[in-house]
Amino acid sequence: MINKESKTPIQNKIPNIPKRPNKAPKNNIFWIYGLIILGVFALNMFLNGDESKPVSYETFETQMLLTGDVEKIIAYKSDDVVKVEVFIKKESLKKPYFAKLKGNSSFGIATGPTAYFNAGSIDGLSAQLKESQKNLAPEIPRISPMVETRANPWANIFITVFLPIILLAAVWMFMMRRMGGGGGGGGQIFNIGKSKATLFDKESQVNITFNDVAGLEEAKQEVMEIVDFLKNPKKYTNLGGKIPKGALLVGSPGTGKTLLAKAVAGEAQVPFFSLSGSDFVEMFVGVGASRVRDLFKQAKDKAPCIIFIDEVDAIGRARGKGGMMGGNDERENTLNQLLVEMDGFGTDSGIIILAATNRPDVLDSALLRPGRFDRQISIDKPDLNGREQIFKVHLKPIKTNEGVEAKKLSAQTPGFAGAEIANVCNEAALIAARKNKESVDMQDFQDAIDRVIGGLEKKNKIISPEERKIVAYHEAGHAIAGWFLEHADPLVKVSIVPRGLAALGYAQYLPKEQFLYTIEQLSDQMCLAMGGRVAEDIFFGRISTGAQNDLERITKLAYAMVTIYGMNKKVGNVSFHDPNNEYNFNKPYSDKTAELIDSEVRLLIEEVYAKTKDLLIINKEGLEKIALKLLEKEILFQTDLEEILGKRPFDSRTAYDEFVNGPTETPVEDAVVVVEEEKEVIEEEKILEV
C-alpha cells in the first residue's frame, strides 16, 4: 500500500517493527497423544458413567421393595456413610416409574444400579429391612443386603481411566520408535524421509589426518587439492576456474578409500556429511529420493561442506539393468534424484561430493560424466614403497624387536592391500602375546603372513600317512616346476602343514611387481600350477582332488588367453571381455566359435600338461628328494631347495633382493658394450627403413 502524498511505503513510516520469522510448524506427535487420551477418557465415561438416581428410604420401601421389583441391594462403606445400591429386575424396568430412572448403560444396555440411598450402618440397614418386610406377601422373596468392600475411589479411577491411557500411549510410542528407525522419539515416523547422514563439524571433529594415510601419495594430492578448493576458493575462481563438484574414489576393497575420506573430514575443517549408499534405501516408496533432497538441503545450509557417500554403487547402478525394469524402481528414482541434485546447485555453492566404490563398472554413465563426478581418483593396491609406508604407520603402536624392518615386510607381502597389512601387524602382535613375548619379532610377522595367506595352522589335524605322502609329492611338484621355469615366480617356502579349511599344504612364491605379461610368462604360470597334478600322476599313477584350486586357476587363465587377451592364432586377435554386461548375458560369438574356443583351451591345457610332465620326469630325482625332505621337516625354505637342487638356473634377482639390498651396479665396461650394441641395432633399423 502506497501513500499518495509521500510516495513512500506506509510501512517505512512505522519505526522499528520487528518482523517475525516465518517458521513452518513442526510435525509433532503429542497432539495425537492428546486426542487418544481424550477419546479413551470419553469412552470410559460413556461406558462407566454413574447415572443411578438418589431416593429416600421411604420411596425405596413403597415403590420398589414392597412391590417385589428389587432384584438385589449392595451396601458398601463410602467415606463416613453406608451407600446402598438398588438393582431392579429386568422385567420391572419396563414399568413407567422405572423408565424415568436409568442405570449404567453400555451401548444402551442397562447393567448398573437404578437408584441408591444412604444408611447409617450395615446393622441398622439390616434391621430396617427386616422391619419393612414383616407384612410382605409370602410369594415375594425377602431381600437382604449384600455387603462389599470397595477400594479408594481415586484408585478405582486410576485403574479404570488412567492406566489404560498410559498403556495405550506406551504401545503407541513403541510403534513410532520402531517405524522411525529406533531413535529420537515417537515422531520419527514423520522424519522417515530425512537424511541419515552423520555430520562431522567443529563439535564432532574427526581425528584422522593425512599423516595417518600412507601409500596413497597421488590420491592424497588429488584429495588435498579438493580440500584446498574449500579453504581458498578465490585462488581458483579468480583465474576463471570452477571448483569441481565431485570426486569418485575407485579401488579394490581394503585399499583405503574410506580412510582417505575420513582424513579429508579431519583436514578440511568444514562440515562433513558421511553416509553409505544403502542409507537411501528403505521399504517405503519415495523415501530414497526424499532423503537425497533433504541431504542436499542440509548441505546447502552448511556450505561450504563435503558430502561423502560410501559404496555409492548401492544406488548408482546403471539404470535398466537388474532389478525392476519399470519406471517405479525405487533405486532408479533415488539415482534420478541424486543426478538432479548434483547438477542442480551452482559451482560456487561450496558443496563437493566424494563417493567411494570398488565396482565402477556397474555405475550409471550419467553419474560419471563431467559436471557430476569431475574426477575419478584411482586407489590401487600399494607398491613396494607404498607398503613400506603403510607398515611404518601400523608398526607405531606395536612393541617390535630391533630386527623388524618395514622394508623387508613390504617386500614379503606383494599384492597386499592396506587392510591386509593392518591385519598382518595385528596378527603378529597376537601371536607374540600368545607366546608370552615382551616384543614382536620377525618370526611372529612371518607366522602372521602365513596365516593371512594360507589360514590358521592346524598341526593337530589327523591325516593318514598315505594322504600326507601325496601332499608332499604334490607340493614338491610345484617346487620343481617353479625352480626350473624361467618365468615362474621365485619360491619362498613349501609346507605340508594343514592350514585353513581345506588346504593340506601350500607353496609360497614372491610375485614380481609387473603389470604386463607375455604368452611365455603366462604359460610358465600355468605349468607351475599344473606341477602338483603331474607329480601325483608320475609317482602314484593316479590323481586326487588336491589339485582343484590349481585347475581352477589354469582354466580361468587359459580362457582369458583365448577369449580376452587374443593370444590364440585360430581364434585370432579378438576379445570377448564384457565387464559392463553390454551383451545382456548373450554370447557375442556363434556356436561354432564357442566350439573353437573350447577346443583351443583344451589343447592349450594339454600342451601345458605335456610340458610340465617332461620337466618333472627330467628332474624326477630332485623332486623325490624334496618330497622326502618335506615328509621329514614339513617346511622347506629357499635355502633348503638350493642345498638339494643347487642354484636356480635363471640367475635373476627378485624384487625382494633388489628392494632390500639395492640394485647392483653395472660395470662400466659392460655398460659401454650395451651402448654400442644399441647403436648397432639403431643403425641396422635405419638401413632397413631406407
Secondary structure, 3 states (H helix, E strand, C coil): CECCCCCCEHHHHCCCCCCCCCCCCCCCCHHHHHHHHHHHHHHHHHHHCCCCEECCHHHHHHHHHCCCCEEEEEEEEECCEEEEEEEECCHHHHCHHHHCCCCCEECCEECCCCEEEEECCHHHHHHHHHHHCCCCCCCCCCCCCEEECCCCHHHHHHHHHHHHHHHHHHHHHHHHHHHCCCCCCHHHHHHCCCCCCEEECCCCCCCCCHHHCCCCHHHHHHHHHHHHHHHCCHHHHCCCCCCCCEEEEEECCCCCHHHHHHHHHHHHCCCEEEEEHHHHCCCCCCHHHHHHHHHHHHHHHHCCEEEEEECCHHHHECCCCCCCCCCCCHHHHHHHHHHHHHHHCCCCCCEEEEEEECCHHHECHHHHCCCCCCEEEEECCCCHHHHHHHHHHHHCCCCECCCCCHHHHHHCCCCCCHHHHHHHHHHHHHHHHHCCCCCECHHHHHHHHHHHHHCCECCCCCCCHHHHHHHHHHHHHHHHHHHHCCCCCCEEEEECCCECCCECCEEEECCCCCCCCCHHHHHHHHHHHHHHHHHHHHHHCCCCHHHHHHHHHHHHHHHHHHHCCCCCCCCCCCCCCCCCCCCCCCCCCCHHHHHHHHHHHHHHHHHHHHHHHHHHHHCHHHHHHHHHHHHHHCEEEHHHHHHHHCCCCCCCCCHHHHHHHCCCCCCHHHHHHHHHHHHHHHHHHHHHHC
